[in-house]
């Protein structure tokens, strides 16, 4: 009997130790959209993420559970050995290959792969190499974070910094440059990007009100890798959200794109 009790105690301890290294998080929401003059619709979304940690190794698994059969949305493992970090993406996410007028890809790419990063003593920079042969060098110097990736089809360089109260980000990809600016003026958070999209968020009697202007999208012809893009006129949205003491959040969003009002309730844990 003592041996049985001792065995149960050991089993319980092992189970508790294993559980202690697992973190569970998730989010769920339900939205009602009157869709303007079109038929109204109710949509649901629920996601769960599990993170298991053992020493310097972390495994992350996520899934979409708002369906009859839960679907995997991500599976990745990362470990650190001295100055070397190895990250493995083990889930090949499905990509749309249909022509919906938004520039969807024509051929699905393989998203799985392994990346090896080295914290090299070259001015506080990190050097990374993935199984596609892409090399990335990144680091922060004088408050400016810079990353450069050398790869086939065009290099990518990004730079981000906080200067004089503004968050600035610039990206050059295969010769095309985009940028974004963010700042706070009199309690209003403002963002602006190179596509002429503007967002302003501010507190309003216990709520948060966000006003956004979405820039127009021009028609783009089909390419060897993507479908065509349909033109969309510029439109604006106004969203009012409130965090409840219960832990849930409520929001109401009006869009001038289709004269619609969307009501949403969500919770994250």
PyMOL commands that set and color helices and strands:
alter all, ss='L'
color gray80, all
select helices_A, chain A and resi 2-20
alter helices_A, ss='H'
color red, helices_A
select strands_A, chain A and resi 22-33+41-54+57-64+71-81+84-89+113-120+125-130+135-141+144-150+156-163+166-173+176-185+188-193+198-204+207-214+235-243+248-255+260-268
alter strands_A, ss='S'
color yellow, strands_A
deselect
rebuild
show_as cartoon
